[in-house]
Amino acid sequence: MASEHSHTCDSTGLTGGACCNAAGLRAFYERAARGMVSRRHVMAGLGTAAVGAWVLTSRRAKAEAGAASTPPTITPAKELIIQPVLTYAIPKRAEQTSWRPWGGLMEPSDVDEEAKRITSELGELASNTGLAVKFLPVMPVDDRAKAERAAKAVCDVTLIYASGGDGDVLEKLVVPDRPTIFFLRHRSGPVSLWYEIMHPRFLRKTTDEYKQPGVDVGDVVVDDRDDLAWRLRGLLGLRRTLGQKVVTIGGAAGWGVGGQIAPKIAKTVWKLELPDVSYETLSQRIRKIKDDSHAVTEAGRKAEEYLKDSGVELFTEKKYVANAFLLARLFKDLMAEQSATAITVNHCMGTIMPMSETTACLTLSLLNDEGYLAFCESDFVVIPSGILMHHITGTPVFLNDPTWPHHGVVTVAHCTAPRKMNGERLEPVKIHTHFESDYGAAPKVEMAEGQRITMAVPDFACQKWVGFTGRIEANPFHAICRAQMDVTIDGNWPKLVDEMRGFHWMMVYGDCAREIGYAIKHLGIKWLNVSAEPTPGVA
């Protein structure tokens, strides 16, 4: 009779409800992943003691060691290079035992067909979305050596079609400094093994806690290529935001006490370059361009053309509009000299006025309509969000002052709103003076009522952004900044009141809340979309 501590292993590496040792369990799991042991045998043979032994293996230790790792080191790029990988394992028939796992790739010919299917689908995605993405040839992977080679691919994103194969293979494909997206098949093709076990086996390592570094539930797509596309759109927007050069008139800044660290965060987290143009230099440049009769005449001509537009009404002096066009030319010169397409003005509510003999409000609006990024106040708490949202949507953004959200509505306002918010149509505008100074030229843009929008609410510390979607309800005319909108808030608007942070907000036409959240998580920034939660008290 065997002692209570002795036992023999069956062909799976397990005894009747107990375990051999960590090595035996590891061998068992490798056999299971390769199709040599059935799912039913796994579930039936894996007892409590076996779970205890398994979680003590080096695989769990490796996952736990990396679980608190820093976010990937994302680098700037104008296009995304994506490496598709197809993981699989061809099972071998065995008599009187369960020999194949879940999954639709059973023969080498199945793998070939799946690789062709992936190539075709990704080609269609690139064509239909217009995203600046480059898909490398699909790499079939069925062992760890091939996984290691795939992990060394020169690319920006690893896209894993996890049809089958060993969990260790998947782990080797997740590169710490590179975003990873998993695509699982349910109905879109041969069903994936990992459609069943991605969550419990890979993300949680057969425990109740997330253990896999570098990937979370937001990185898993099932069937839907649109779900893949918006993730890629978010990553592309992030890549194009990082390293952006922003000319800062009067220096980089941040609103309030909390914003004092914003320029440093802009440089370290967002990798922004912030070349400064002092006000002394600006004053000299303004005097010079005012002495250029051709430039002055051209600015006057453009102002007249602008004012002839049927969608424009003037409620201030024409000279302020002409001076705004002259200032816009100077700002474009300053950006060109720095090879930049973005600019911001510090002390824009005072210092610049005596120099330019207008306000910067209309100037910034004009630049945004031309495709530049132009912001007032040099507030780098919020400016990174505007650059990101612009690169996600390809349209202008509106930096605004918020008010107190109430009854599902909030008023936002500023004097620098673009007219071409959807990237094509010029909204009607009334040109008034800048409200606080009652001077210069400031656009009161009448944004389209009913238009769907996304709003970002960045925090001072760049650790947690809040956001929501909604619609423009009205364009009132309160005694506040000229461009002003009442915006309805989708979802849990009281949560917005509780979670408000920072100061300035950023608005863009359309719904890009998912893309924003997916992008900023790769910088370690949390995203709370209050519109994803139901309105309290509403069934």
C-alpha positions as CSV (number, residue, x, y, z in Angstrom):
1,M,0.0,0.0,0.0
2,A,1.4,3.3,-1.0
3,S,2.0,5.9,1.7
4,E,-0.2,9.0,1.9
5,H,2.6,11.0,0.2
6,S,3.3,8.7,-2.7
7,H,1.4,8.7,-6.0
8,T,1.8,8.0,-9.6
9,C,1.0,10.3,-12.5
10,D,-1.4,9.4,-15.3
11,S,-0.7,10.4,-18.9
12,T,-1.8,14.0,-18.2
13,G,0.7,14.6,-15.5
14,L,-2.0,14.6,-12.8
15,T,-3.1,12.1,-10.3
16,G,-6.6,11.6,-9.0
17,G,-7.4,15.1,-7.8
18,A,-3.9,15.9,-6.6
19,C,-0.7,17.1,-8.3
20,C,2.7,15.8,-9.1
21,N,4.8,19.0,-8.9
22,A,5.2,22.3,-10.5
23,A,7.2,20.9,-13.4
24,G,4.6,18.2,-14.0
25,L,1.8,20.8,-14.0
26,R,3.7,23.0,-16.4
27,A,4.2,20.0,-18.8
28,F,0.5,19.3,-18.5
29,Y,-0.5,22.8,-19.4
30,E,1.9,22.9,-22.4
31,R,0.4,19.6,-23.6
32,A,-3.1,21.0,-23.1
33,A,-2.3,24.2,-25.0
34,R,-0.9,22.2,-27.9
35,G,-4.0,20.1,-28.2
36,M,-2.7,17.0,-26.5
37,V,-5.1,17.2,-23.5
38,S,-8.8,18.2,-23.8
39,R,-10.5,21.1,-22.0
40,R,-12.7,18.6,-20.2
41,H,-9.7,16.8,-18.9
42,V,-8.2,20.0,-17.8
43,M,-11.2,21.0,-15.8
44,A,-11.9,17.6,-14.4
45,G,-8.3,16.8,-13.5
46,L,-7.3,20.1,-12.0
47,G,-8.1,20.0,-8.3
48,T,-7.5,22.6,-5.6
49,A,-4.1,21.4,-4.8
50,A,-3.2,21.4,-8.4
51,V,-4.2,25.1,-8.7
52,G,-2.0,25.8,-5.6
53,A,1.0,24.2,-7.2
54,W,0.4,25.8,-10.6
55,V,0.3,29.3,-9.3
56,L,3.7,28.8,-7.7
57,T,5.4,28.1,-11.0
58,S,7.8,30.5,-12.6
59,R,5.2,31.5,-15.1
60,R,3.1,33.1,-12.4
61,A,6.1,34.6,-10.7
62,K,7.1,36.2,-14.0
63,A,3.6,37.7,-14.5
64,E,3.5,39.0,-11.0
65,A,6.9,40.6,-11.3
66,G,5.8,42.6,-14.3
67,A,2.2,43.3,-13.2
68,A,3.1,46.7,-11.8
69,S,5.4,47.7,-14.7
70,T,5.3,51.2,-16.2
71,P,3.3,51.9,-19.3
72,P,4.9,51.2,-22.7
73,T,7.4,53.7,-24.0
74,I,5.4,55.0,-27.0
75,T,7.4,57.0,-29.6
76,P,6.2,59.5,-32.1
77,A,5.1,58.3,-35.6
78,K,3.1,59.6,-38.6
79,E,1.9,56.1,-39.4
80,L,1.4,52.9,-37.5
81,I,3.4,49.8,-38.5
82,I,1.5,46.7,-37.3
83,Q,2.8,43.2,-37.1
84,P,-0.1,40.6,-37.4
85,V,0.7,37.3,-35.7
86,L,-1.4,34.1,-36.0
87,T,-0.9,31.7,-33.1
88,Y,-1.9,28.1,-33.5
89,A,-1.2,24.5,-32.7
90,I,-2.0,21.5,-34.9
91,P,-3.4,18.7,-32.6
92,K,-2.5,15.0,-33.1
93,R,-5.2,12.4,-32.9
94,A,-4.9,9.9,-30.0
95,E,-7.1,6.9,-29.3
96,Q,-9.5,6.8,-26.4
97,T,-8.7,10.2,-25.0
98,S,-9.6,13.8,-25.7
99,W,-6.8,14.9,-28.0
100,R,-7.9,18.2,-29.4
101,P,-8.7,21.6,-27.8
102,W,-11.3,24.1,-28.9
103,G,-10.5,25.9,-32.1
104,G,-11.0,25.7,-35.8
105,L,-7.5,25.3,-37.1
106,M,-6.9,21.6,-37.3
107,E,-4.7,21.1,-40.4
108,P,-1.8,23.1,-41.9
109,S,-4.2,24.0,-44.8
110,D,-6.5,25.7,-42.2
111,V,-3.6,27.8,-41.0
112,D,-2.8,28.9,-44.6
113,E,-6.4,29.8,-45.2
114,E,-6.6,31.8,-42.0
115,A,-3.4,33.8,-42.8
116,K,-5.0,34.7,-46.2
117,R,-8.2,35.7,-44.5
118,I,-6.4,37.9,-42.1
119,T,-4.4,39.6,-44.9
120,S,-7.6,40.3,-46.8
121,E,-9.5,41.6,-43.8
122,L,-6.7,44.0,-42.8
123,G,-6.4,45.2,-46.4
124,E,-10.1,46.1,-46.3
125,L,-9.8,47.8,-43.0
126,A,-6.9,50.0,-44.2
127,S,-8.9,50.9,-47.4
128,N,-12.2,51.6,-45.6
129,T,-10.9,53.6,-42.7
130,G,-8.2,55.7,-44.5
131,L,-6.0,55.3,-41.4
132,A,-2.3,55.7,-41.9
133,V,-1.5,52.1,-41.1
134,K,0.9,49.6,-42.6
135,F,0.3,45.9,-42.0
136,L,3.3,43.7,-42.3
137,P,2.9,40.1,-43.6
138,V,1.2,37.8,-41.2
139,M,3.6,35.7,-39.1
140,P,2.3,32.2,-38.2
141,V,3.6,31.2,-34.8
142,D,3.2,27.7,-33.2
143,D,6.2,27.6,-30.8
144,R,8.2,29.8,-28.5
145,A,11.1,30.2,-30.8
146,K,8.9,31.7,-33.5
147,A,7.2,33.9,-30.9
148,E,10.6,35.3,-29.9
149,R,11.4,36.1,-33.5
150,A,8.0,37.8,-34.0
151,A,8.5,39.8,-30.9
152,K,11.7,41.3,-32.5
153,A,9.7,42.6,-35.5
154,V,10.2,46.3,-36.1
155,C,6.7,47.6,-35.6
156,D,4.6,49.9,-33.5
157,V,1.8,47.5,-32.6
158,T,1.5,43.7,-32.3
159,L,-1.8,42.4,-33.5
160,I,-2.3,38.8,-32.3
161,Y,-4.9,36.5,-33.8
162,A,-4.9,34.0,-31.0
163,S,-6.4,31.0,-32.6
164,G,-4.6,28.5,-30.5
165,G,-1.3,27.6,-29.0
166,D,0.5,27.7,-25.7
167,G,0.0,30.6,-23.3
168,D,3.8,31.0,-23.0
169,V,3.8,31.8,-26.7
170,L,1.3,34.6,-26.1
171,E,3.4,35.9,-23.2
172,K,6.5,36.1,-25.4
173,L,4.6,38.1,-28.0
174,V,3.7,40.8,-25.5
175,V,6.6,43.3,-25.7
176,P,6.7,45.7,-22.8
177,D,7.4,48.8,-24.9
178,R,4.8,48.0,-27.6
179,P,1.0,48.1,-27.6
180,T,-0.6,44.7,-28.1
181,I,-4.1,43.9,-29.4
182,F,-5.7,40.5,-29.4
183,F,-8.2,39.5,-32.1
184,L,-10.4,36.5,-31.2
185,R,-12.8,34.8,-33.5
186,H,-16.3,33.8,-32.6
187,R,-18.4,34.2,-35.8
188,S,-16.0,35.9,-38.2
189,G,-14.0,32.8,-39.0
190,P,-12.7,29.5,-37.4
191,V,-13.4,29.9,-33.7
192,S,-10.4,30.6,-31.5
193,L,-9.3,28.5,-28.5
194,W,-8.5,31.8,-26.7
195,Y,-12.1,33.0,-27.2
196,E,-12.7,30.6,-24.4
197,I,-9.7,31.0,-22.1
198,M,-8.2,34.5,-22.8
199,H,-9.7,35.9,-19.6
200,P,-9.1,33.1,-17.0
201,R,-5.9,31.6,-18.5
202,F,-4.0,34.5,-20.0
203,L,-5.1,37.7,-18.2
204,R,-5.6,36.1,-14.8
205,K,-3.3,33.1,-14.9
206,T,-6.0,30.9,-13.4
207,T,-6.5,33.2,-10.4
208,D,-9.1,35.9,-9.7
209,E,-6.5,38.7,-10.1
210,Y,-5.1,40.2,-13.3
211,K,-1.5,39.0,-13.6
212,Q,-0.5,39.7,-17.2
213,P,1.5,42.9,-17.7
214,G,1.2,45.0,-20.8
215,V,-2.4,43.9,-21.7
216,D,-5.8,44.4,-20.2
217,V,-9.4,43.7,-21.1
218,G,-9.5,46.8,-23.3
219,D,-6.9,45.2,-25.6
220,V,-9.1,42.3,-26.7
221,V,-11.3,42.4,-29.7
222,V,-13.9,39.7,-30.8
223,D,-14.9,39.6,-34.5
224,D,-15.5,43.3,-35.1
225,R,-13.0,45.0,-37.3
226,D,-14.6,48.4,-36.3
227,D,-13.5,47.7,-32.8
228,L,-10.0,47.1,-34.0
229,A,-10.1,50.3,-36.1
230,W,-11.0,52.6,-33.3
231,R,-8.2,51.3,-31.2
232,L,-5.8,51.8,-34.0
233,R,-7.2,55.3,-34.5
234,G,-6.5,56.1,-30.8
235,L,-3.0,54.8,-31.0
236,L,-2.3,56.7,-34.2
237,G,-3.6,59.9,-32.7
238,L,-1.3,59.3,-29.7
239,R,1.7,58.6,-31.9
240,R,1.1,61.8,-33.8
241,T,0.6,63.8,-30.7
242,L,3.9,62.8,-29.0
243,G,6.8,65.0,-30.0
244,Q,4.5,67.7,-31.5
245,K,6.2,71.1,-31.6
246,V,4.2,74.0,-30.2
247,V,5.4,77.6,-30.5
248,T,4.7,79.4,-27.2
249,I,4.2,83.1,-27.4
250,G,5.3,84.5,-24.0
251,G,6.3,81.1,-22.6
252,A,4.6,77.8,-21.7
253,A,2.3,77.8,-18.7
254,G,-0.5,76.1,-16.9
255,W,-3.7,77.4,-15.3
256,G,-3.7,77.9,-11.6
257,V,-1.6,76.5,-8.8
258,G,-2.1,73.0,-10.1
259,G,-1.0,74.0,-13.6
260,Q,2.5,75.0,-12.6
261,I,3.8,71.6,-13.4
262,A,2.0,71.4,-16.7
263,P,4.9,72.5,-19.0
264,K,7.2,69.9,-17.4
265,I,4.5,67.2,-17.9
266,A,4.0,68.3,-21.5
267,K,7.7,67.8,-22.2
268,T,8.2,64.5,-20.2
269,V,4.9,62.7,-20.6
270,W,3.8,64.0,-24.0
271,K,7.4,64.7,-25.3
272,L,6.2,68.1,-26.7
273,E,8.8,70.6,-27.9
274,L,8.0,74.1,-26.7
275,P,10.1,76.7,-28.5
276,D,9.4,80.1,-27.0
277,V,9.0,83.5,-28.7
278,S,9.3,86.2,-26.1
279,Y,7.0,89.2,-26.1
280,E,10.0,91.4,-26.8
281,T,10.7,89.4,-30.0
282,L,7.0,89.4,-30.9
283,S,6.8,93.2,-30.5
284,Q,9.8,93.6,-32.9
285,R,8.2,91.2,-35.4
286,I,4.8,93.0,-35.2
287,R,6.4,96.4,-35.9
288,K,8.3,94.9,-38.8
289,I,5.2,93.4,-40.5
290,K,3.2,96.6,-40.0
291,D,5.9,98.3,-42.0
292,D,5.4,95.8,-44.8
293,S,2.9,97.5,-47.0
294,H,2.3,94.4,-49.1
295,A,1.5,92.4,-45.9
296,V,-0.8,95.0,-44.6
297,T,-2.7,95.3,-47.9
298,E,-3.0,91.6,-48.2
299,A,-4.4,91.3,-44.6
300,G,-6.9,94.0,-45.4
301,R,-8.0,92.2,-48.6
302,K,-8.5,88.9,-46.7
303,A,-10.5,90.7,-44.0
304,E,-12.8,92.1,-46.7
305,E,-13.3,88.7,-48.3
306,Y,-14.0,87.2,-44.9
307,L,-16.6,89.8,-44.0
308,K,-18.4,89.4,-47.3
309,D,-19.3,85.8,-46.4
310,S,-23.0,85.5,-45.9
311,G,-22.3,83.6,-42.6
312,V,-20.4,86.4,-41.1
313,E,-21.8,89.4,-39.2
314,L,-19.6,92.2,-37.8
315,F,-20.2,93.9,-34.5
316,T,-16.8,95.6,-34.0
317,E,-14.5,97.7,-36.1
318,K,-13.1,96.4,-39.4
319,K,-9.6,97.4,-38.4
320,Y,-9.5,94.8,-35.7
321,V,-10.4,92.1,-38.2
322,A,-7.7,93.3,-40.6
323,N,-5.1,93.3,-37.8
324,A,-6.2,89.8,-36.8
325,F,-5.4,88.6,-40.4
326,L,-2.0,90.4,-40.2
327,L,-1.3,88.7,-36.9
328,A,-2.3,85.3,-38.3
329,R,0.3,85.8,-41.1
330,L,3.0,86.6,-38.5
331,F,2.0,83.5,-36.4
332,K,2.3,81.3,-39.5
333,D,5.7,82.8,-40.1
334,L,6.8,81.9,-36.6
335,M,5.5,78.4,-36.9
336,A,7.2,77.9,-40.3
337,E,10.5,79.0,-38.8
338,Q,10.2,76.3,-36.2
339,S,8.8,73.7,-38.6
340,A,5.7,73.6,-36.3
341,T,2.0,73.5,-37.0
342,A,0.9,74.5,-33.5
343,I,1.0,77.7,-31.5
344,T,-0.3,79.1,-28.3
345,V,-0.4,82.6,-26.7
346,N,0.3,83.3,-23.1
347,H,-1.1,86.5,-21.5
348,C,-3.4,86.8,-24.5
349,M,-6.0,88.8,-22.5
350,G,-3.7,91.8,-22.2
351,T,0.0,91.8,-23.2
352,I,-0.5,91.2,-26.9
353,M,-3.3,93.8,-27.4
354,P,-1.2,97.0,-27.5
355,M,1.3,95.4,-29.8
356,S,-1.1,93.9,-32.3
357,E,-3.8,96.5,-32.0
358,T,-6.3,93.7,-31.8
359,T,-6.9,90.6,-29.8
360,A,-5.6,87.1,-30.6
361,C,-9.1,85.6,-30.5
362,L,-10.1,85.8,-34.2
363,T,-6.5,85.1,-35.2
364,L,-6.5,81.8,-33.4
365,S,-9.9,80.9,-34.8
366,L,-8.6,81.6,-38.4
367,L,-5.5,79.4,-37.9
368,N,-7.6,76.5,-36.5
369,D,-9.9,76.7,-39.6
370,E,-6.8,76.5,-41.8
371,G,-5.7,73.2,-40.2
372,Y,-3.2,74.5,-37.6
373,L,-3.5,74.0,-33.9
374,A,-3.9,77.4,-32.2
375,F,-4.7,77.8,-28.5
376,C,-5.1,80.7,-26.2
377,E,-3.7,81.0,-22.6
378,S,-0.8,78.6,-23.2
379,D,-2.4,76.2,-20.7
380,F,-0.5,73.0,-21.1
381,V,-2.8,71.2,-18.7
382,V,-5.3,71.0,-21.5
383,I,-3.4,71.6,-24.7
384,P,-2.1,68.0,-25.0
385,S,-5.7,66.8,-25.0
386,G,-6.5,69.2,-27.8
387,I,-3.6,67.9,-29.9
388,L,-4.6,64.3,-29.2
389,M,-8.3,64.9,-30.1
390,H,-7.3,66.7,-33.3
391,H,-5.1,63.9,-34.4
392,I,-7.7,61.3,-33.6
393,T,-10.5,63.1,-35.5
394,G,-8.6,65.2,-38.1
395,T,-10.8,68.2,-37.2
396,P,-10.3,71.4,-35.2
397,V,-10.9,71.4,-31.4
398,F,-12.3,74.1,-29.1
399,L,-10.5,75.0,-25.8
400,N,-13.1,76.3,-23.5
401,D,-14.0,77.5,-20.0
402,P,-16.6,75.2,-18.3
403,T,-19.3,76.2,-15.9
404,W,-21.3,74.3,-13.3
405,P,-23.0,71.2,-14.8
406,H,-26.6,71.1,-13.7
407,H,-29.7,69.1,-14.8
408,G,-27.8,67.3,-17.5
409,V,-26.5,70.6,-19.1
410,V,-23.3,72.6,-18.9
411,T,-22.3,75.9,-20.6
412,V,-18.9,76.2,-22.1
413,A,-17.4,79.3,-23.6
414,H,-14.3,81.0,-25.0
415,C,-13.5,83.7,-27.5
416,T,-11.3,81.6,-29.9
417,A,-13.7,79.0,-31.3
418,P,-13.0,77.7,-34.8
419,R,-15.7,77.9,-37.4
420,K,-14.8,74.7,-39.3
421,M,-15.4,72.3,-36.4
422,N,-16.4,69.4,-38.7
423,G,-13.3,70.0,-40.9
424,E,-15.4,71.1,-43.9
425,R,-18.4,73.4,-43.1
426,L,-17.9,76.9,-41.8
427,E,-20.4,77.6,-39.1
428,P,-22.1,81.0,-38.9
429,V,-20.2,83.6,-36.9
430,K,-20.8,87.0,-35.3
431,I,-17.6,89.1,-34.8
432,H,-17.7,91.0,-31.5
433,T,-15.1,92.5,-29.3
434,H,-13.3,90.3,-26.8
435,F,-15.7,90.2,-23.9
436,E,-13.4,91.0,-20.9
437,S,-11.5,93.8,-22.6
438,D,-14.4,95.0,-25.0
439,Y,-11.7,95.4,-27.6
440,G,-10.5,93.8,-30.8
441,A,-12.2,91.0,-32.7
442,A,-13.6,87.8,-31.2
443,P,-15.8,85.2,-33.0
444,K,-19.1,84.2,-31.6
445,V,-19.4,80.9,-33.5
446,E,-22.9,79.6,-33.8
447,M,-22.2,75.9,-33.6
448,A,-24.7,73.4,-35.1
449,E,-27.5,72.7,-32.6
450,G,-28.0,68.9,-32.2
451,Q,-24.3,68.3,-33.1
452,R,-22.8,65.4,-31.2
453,I,-19.6,66.3,-29.3
454,T,-16.9,64.8,-27.1
455,M,-15.5,66.7,-24.2
456,A,-12.3,66.0,-22.3
457,V,-11.6,67.2,-18.8
458,P,-7.9,66.8,-18.1
459,D,-6.5,66.9,-14.6
460,F,-3.5,69.0,-13.4
461,A,-1.4,66.0,-12.6
462,C,-2.0,64.1,-15.8
463,Q,-3.1,61.0,-14.0
464,K,-6.9,60.8,-14.5
465,W,-8.9,62.5,-17.2
466,V,-12.7,62.7,-17.1
467,G,-14.8,62.9,-20.3
468,F,-18.3,62.7,-21.7
469,T,-20.3,62.8,-24.9
470,G,-23.3,65.1,-25.5
471,R,-25.0,67.4,-27.9
472,I,-25.0,71.2,-28.5
473,E,-28.3,72.3,-27.3
474,A,-28.1,76.1,-27.8
475,N,-25.8,79.0,-28.6
476,P,-26.9,81.6,-25.9
477,F,-25.6,85.1,-25.6
478,H,-24.7,85.6,-21.9
479,A,-22.3,88.2,-20.6
480,I,-19.4,85.8,-20.9
481,C,-16.8,84.8,-23.5
482,R,-18.3,85.2,-27.0
483,A,-18.5,81.7,-28.4
484,Q,-20.7,79.9,-25.9
485,M,-22.8,76.7,-26.0
486,D,-25.2,74.9,-23.8
487,V,-24.2,71.3,-24.1
488,T,-26.3,68.3,-22.9
489,I,-24.3,65.6,-21.0
490,D,-24.9,62.0,-21.9
491,G,-25.1,59.6,-19.0
492,N,-24.2,60.2,-15.4
493,W,-23.9,64.0,-15.3
494,P,-23.8,64.2,-11.4
495,K,-20.7,62.1,-11.6
496,L,-19.1,64.8,-13.7
497,V,-19.8,67.3,-10.9
498,D,-18.1,65.0,-8.4
499,E,-15.1,64.2,-10.6
500,M,-14.3,67.6,-12.2
501,R,-10.7,68.4,-12.1
502,G,-8.2,70.8,-13.7
503,F,-9.9,73.8,-15.3
504,H,-10.1,74.2,-19.0
505,W,-11.9,71.6,-21.1
506,M,-11.5,70.5,-24.7
507,M,-14.3,69.9,-27.2
508,V,-14.5,68.2,-30.6
509,Y,-17.3,67.3,-32.9
510,G,-18.3,63.7,-33.0
511,D,-17.8,60.8,-30.6
512,C,-14.2,59.8,-29.9
513,A,-14.4,59.0,-26.2
514,R,-13.3,55.4,-26.7
515,E,-10.3,56.5,-28.8
516,I,-9.2,59.0,-26.2
517,G,-9.4,56.5,-23.4
518,Y,-7.5,53.8,-25.3
519,A,-4.8,56.3,-26.3
520,I,-4.1,57.8,-22.9
521,K,-4.0,54.5,-21.0
522,H,-0.8,53.8,-22.9
523,L,0.7,56.8,-21.1
524,G,-0.6,55.5,-17.7
525,I,-3.4,58.0,-17.6
526,K,-6.8,56.8,-16.4
527,W,-10.0,57.7,-18.3
528,L,-13.4,58.1,-16.7
529,N,-16.2,58.5,-19.3
530,V,-19.2,59.5,-17.3
531,S,-21.4,59.0,-20.3
532,A,-20.7,55.3,-20.2
533,E,-22.7,55.2,-16.9
534,P,-26.5,55.6,-16.9
535,T,-28.1,58.7,-15.6
536,P,-29.1,58.3,-11.9
537,G,-32.8,57.8,-11.5
538,V,-33.5,57.1,-15.2
539,A,-34.6,53.6,-16.0
